Amino acid sequence: MIKVRNVFIKLKYKKIFLGIIFILSIIYVQLHDTFSIYDNLPQIIINNSVIPKSNSNRADDSIYSFYKFLFQHIKESPLNDYKNNPLILDQLNDQCLLQNDITFDATSKEQLSTVSYNNLKNCYSLQEHDFKKISKSQLEYINKCVTKLSKKKKSYTDILFPKGRGIVTVGGGKYSLLAYLMIKLLREKGTTLPVEVVIPPSDKEMYDDTWLCNDVLPTLNAKCIYFTDRLPAEILQDLDIHGFQYKSLAIWISSFKKTLFLDSDNFPLKDLDNVFDTPAFEEVGLIFWPDLWRRTIPPDFYDISNIKYDLKKRVRYVQDDLSSVPLYDKDNSVKDYEYNIPFHDLDGTISDPSTETGQMLVDKETHFETLLLSIFFNYFGFAIYYDMFSQAGAGIGDKDTFIAAAHVLGQPYYQVKTPPEFDGFWHPTMGFQGLALLQHDFNQDYKNYQVARIEAKGDDAKYENYITDYNLKKHFEEDMMDINNIDVMFAHYSLHKAEPMSLLEGQLYFDQNGKPLKGLYKNDKYGMNLEYYIFNTLHEFLCPSPEDKEFQREANDKNTNINTRLSISATNTTQQLGFYRGQVNTNNWDFMCVFLRTRTRFLHSSKKKKSKSKFL
């Protein structure tokens, strides 16, 4: 009996033991499934050894491996040979006719021929060995890096971009102050989306924005993001980028899957909370805005990217791709297209106008591949692609790298059809001074475009028969797109940035007699006095005065005189802004504060006066 009982006891404990093993195996399988997305990351081999994975934090480890893999391909690219010896075009050769920027609405045959296939090729034509090297390197990056990483993009995006939606900008130095102005206006217009201000490595070292990042921005539902928080240290120490090159990486390292990028000097004029819920964004996931100029991307770029284009097939007139070609093109025979017609009116090319990336909407999961290729284009931007895309023209930089990346990969995008507007003023000695580039509501634009497309398909006679007086503005922009009823959404204040020290030094806002000059004249389109907002906010933030409410509340402090309170407040505010450290309480600082105060009062007094620049 005792032996039988012992057998039953052993069987009982064996069942319990097996049950525990079974439960643990289930837990193991679930955990393995959870982390298996990391296990399949490409192995990184450096100096013939595989980088070991840490068991402590698999998510962090996968991020590390991801960036090592990405930047290994970039660092090992043969295109690094051009970093110290950039490819500069020979635009001075006798056969290149592109000596000036061509606006998108230019109509003369002489101007249009300068952006034809033939002339763009004359202006930028790679030597055979450069052509082969760039083509092979770009294709290898796409095949061995972008394509391989994209197979696991859902897993990667969940790790790399853990937050849903938000706004991203680049700060650092004076751009941190501009970011503050932009974010404050965002909140005043009703936008509640979180904001991330990306601080470049060089600016983090040069300017200490700790106070702004830790004390000011969080009150506006904004925070600073440092490259050091997102990229491995050994990658950062070898990361040879600056200026325009930061934008693509700033978008990438931000936390948001759905991202609105804004330059820090770009002022939002509407509530932007619903931008990701619009038909335009939901359908394509990538929204661009136009610049003022025709594209100058040369045929060589399409050739090195294996993009097919048809020199005998015209498909649009600038951004008008709804009207039938016979409506506006009767005099040009097909054989003359490569000489007389703008290259980017032809099938297979990116449409005119060129792109202005002071604002950009992107779904980083949908356009995972586009962003990875844009990082490549920007990393080698100064060496190759910036000069190639702009041909030393207006707006040289990152502007066309994003749309070019999407086009190369065949990914969907929409560029706003409504052209931008300028706002500025006429200076008696310096001529016209453009201050702001106004960009329009992309969703209203997209809806109008869909309506126009349906109408164009239903009325062949109206949109197919040649008319002698075809005019882009009248026939497409006004009659078809109804652009006069599309709101302004952004005012990109990029041409004379709102940094008061430099504005005072340049004497931009005074005539030759010292009389103040108004800068912006389109307040009816802004729904506010934007110029007053800019200078008043700068004055309140940088130069608190006895008239400010803060000082009125401190007036009861009998132990501190008003001059001391001014000095203390200015020190607390501005000496903690890295860009202005050491300048507070100097003569130049006092002059700047007087300038801000008097200009704010001048603009306030003119708020109710309706005036118009004769050049707008």
HELIX and SHEET records of a PDB file:
HELIX    1   1 ILE A    2  ASP A   39  1                                  38    
HELIX    2   2 ARG A   58  LYS A   75  1                                  18    
HELIX    3   3 PRO A   78  TYR A   82  5                                   5    
HELIX    4   4 LYS A  109  SER A  113  1                                   5    
HELIX    5   5 TYR A  117  CYS A  123  1                                   7    
HELIX    6   6 GLU A  128  TYR A  141  1                                  14    
HELIX    7   7 ILE A  142  VAL A  146  3                                   5    
HELIX    8   8 THR A  147  SER A  150  1                                   4    
HELIX    9   9 LYS A  153  LEU A  160  1                                   8    
HELIX   10  10 LYS A  174  GLU A  188  1                                  15    
HELIX   11  11 PRO A  201  MET A  206  1                                   6    
HELIX   12  12 THR A  210  TRP A  211  1                                   2    
HELIX   13  13 LEU A  212  VAL A  216  3                                   5    
HELIX   14  14 LEU A  217  LEU A  220  5                                   4    
HELIX   15  15 PHE A  227  ARG A  230  1                                   4    
HELIX   16  16 ALA A  233  GLN A  237  1                                   5    
HELIX   17  17 GLY A  243  GLN A  245  5                                   3    
HELIX   18  18 TYR A  246  ILE A  253  1                                   8    
HELIX   19  19 VAL A  275  ASP A  277  5                                   3    
HELIX   20  20 PRO A  279  VAL A  284  1                                   6    
HELIX   21  21 PRO A  299  ILE A  304  1                                   6    
HELIX   22  22 VAL A  325  LEU A  327  5                                   3    
HELIX   23  23 VAL A  334  ASP A  336  5                                   3    
HELIX   24  24 TYR A  337  ASN A  340  1                                   4    
HELIX   25  25 PHE A  343  ASP A  345  5                                   3    
HELIX   26  26 PHE A  368  TYR A  379  1                                  12    
HELIX   27  27 GLY A  381  TYR A  385  3                                   5    
HELIX   28  28 TYR A  386  SER A  390  1                                   5    
HELIX   29  29 THR A  401  LEU A  409  1                                   9    
HELIX   30  30 PHE A  442  GLY A  458  1                                  17    
HELIX   31  31 ASP A  460  GLU A  464  1                                   5    
HELIX   32  32 LEU A  472  MET A  480  3                                   9    
HELIX   33  33 ILE A  483  ASN A  485  5                                   3    
HELIX   34  34 PRO A  500  GLY A  506  1                                   7    
HELIX   35  35 ASN A  523  TYR A  526  1                                   4    
HELIX   36  36 LEU A  530  LEU A  542  1                                  13    
HELIX   37  37 LYS A  549  ARG A  553  1                                   5    
HELIX   38  38 ILE A  562  THR A  574  1                                  13    
HELIX   39  39 GLY A  578  TYR A  580  5                                   3    
HELIX   40  40 ASN A  587  SER A  605  1                                  19    
SHEET    1   A 2 ILE A  45  ILE A  46  0                                        
SHEET    2   A 2 SER A  49  VAL A  50 -1                                        
SHEET    1   B 7 ALA A 222  TYR A 226  0                                        
SHEET    2   B 7 VAL A 195  ILE A 199  1                                        
SHEET    3   B 7 LYS A 163  VAL A 170  1                                        
SHEET    4   B 7 PHE A 256  LEU A 262  1                                        
SHEET    5   B 7 THR A 355  ASP A 363 -1                                        
SHEET    6   B 7 LEU A 286  PRO A 290 -1                                        
SHEET    7   B 7 TYR A 414  GLN A 415  1                                        
SHEET    1   C 4 ASN A 266  PRO A 268  0                                        
SHEET    2   C 4 VAL A 488  HIS A 492 -1                                        
SHEET    3   C 4 GLY A 431  HIS A 440 -1                                        
SHEET    4   C 4 GLU A 421  HIS A 427 -1                                        
SHEET    1   D 2 ASP A 310  ARG A 314  0                                        
SHEET    2   D 2 LEU A 346  ASP A 347 -1                                        
END                                                                             
